[in-house]
Amino acid sequence: MDAVTGNEVRAQLQGVLHALEAMRPDPVSRPLQALADPAQLLTQVRNAVIAARRADRQVGPPDLLQRLNQLASVMASLEYPLGGVHWTRIDALRKQLGALIDALAPG
């Protein structure tokens, strides 16, 4: 993903949020596999924001990269320590993503 606009970041983050909202803690689901796609998409969005900044283009609020880094850290912690997915962290991540998406809403 190349450098992006705030609207593109918002749309991509909505995709991450939708994927996380589709996850449910039931014994039939495969939550660790379900985490792979949103984690990869979040990483791509973060990398695109970094590319935009390197090109001297401001994307979103000044703290966008910091917030994306925090979300990436939470995403990485969802299955650690090993022993299954931490659903309370998924809920927290959903809320943080929703708040960031709202912050990126066109004014």
C-alpha positions in Angstrom: 0.0 0.0 0.0 1.4 3.4 -1.0 1.1 6.6 1.0 -2.6 7.1 1.7 -5.1 9.8 2.6 -7.0 10.1 5.8 -10.2 8.8 4.2 -8.3 5.7 2.9 -6.9 5.0 6.3 -10.4 5.3 7.8 -11.8 2.9 5.2 -9.0 0.4 5.9 -9.4 0.6 9.6 -13.2 0.0 9.2 -12.2 -3.2 7.5 -10.1 -4.2 10.4 -12.9 -3.4 12.8 -15.5 -5.4 10.9 -13.2 -8.4 10.9 -12.7 -8.1 14.6 -16.4 -7.6 15.2 -17.1 -10.8 13.2 -15.1 -12.9 15.7 -17.0 -14.7 18.4 -15.7 -16.7 21.3 -17.4 -20.0 20.4 -15.7 -23.4 20.4 -16.3 -23.9 16.7 -14.5 -20.7 15.6 -10.8 -20.5 14.8 -10.0 -17.1 16.3 -6.2 -17.3 15.9 -6.7 -17.8 12.1 -9.3 -15.0 12.1 -6.7 -12.6 13.5 -4.3 -13.0 10.7 -6.1 -10.8 8.1 -7.0 -7.9 10.3 -3.4 -7.9 11.8 -1.9 -7.8 8.3 -4.3 -5.0 7.2 -3.5 -2.9 10.3 0.2 -3.3 9.5 -0.3 -2.3 5.9 -2.2 0.8 7.0 0.5 1.7 9.5 3.2 1.3 6.9 1.2 3.5 4.5 1.0 6.3 7.1 4.7 6.0 7.6 5.3 6.3 3.9 3.1 9.4 3.8 5.0 11.0 6.6 8.3 10.2 4.8 6.9 12.0 1.8 6.1 15.0 4.0 2.3 14.4 3.8 0.3 14.7 6.9 -2.4 12.0 7.1 -5.0 12.3 9.8 -4.5 13.8 13.3 -0.9 14.4 14.5 -1.1 11.4 16.8 -2.3 8.9 14.2 1.0 7.0 13.9 1.2 6.7 17.7 -2.3 5.4 17.9 -1.7 2.9 15.1 1.4 1.7 16.9 -0.7 1.2 20.1 -3.3 -0.7 18.2 -0.7 -2.9 16.6 0.8 -3.7 20.0 -2.6 -4.7 21.3 -3.2 -6.8 18.2 0.0 -8.6 18.7 -0.9 -9.3 22.3 -4.2 -10.9 21.5 -2.9 -14.5 21.7 -0.1 -14.0 24.2 0.7 -15.5 26.5 -0.1 -18.6 24.7 -3.3 -20.3 25.7 -5.9 -18.8 23.6 -7.3 -15.5 22.5 -7.9 -12.8 25.1 -11.4 -11.7 24.3 -11.2 -8.7 26.7 -8.3 -7.4 24.7 -10.3 -7.9 21.5 -13.1 -5.9 23.0 -10.7 -3.1 24.0 -9.2 -3.1 20.5 -12.6 -2.8 18.9 -13.3 0.2 21.1 -10.0 1.8 20.3 -10.4 1.2 16.6 -13.9 2.7 16.7 -12.6 5.8 18.5 -9.8 6.2 15.9 -12.2 5.8 13.0 -14.4 8.5 14.5 -11.4 10.8 14.9 -10.7 10.3 11.2 -14.2 11.1 10.1 -14.4 13.9 7.6 -15.1 17.2 9.4 
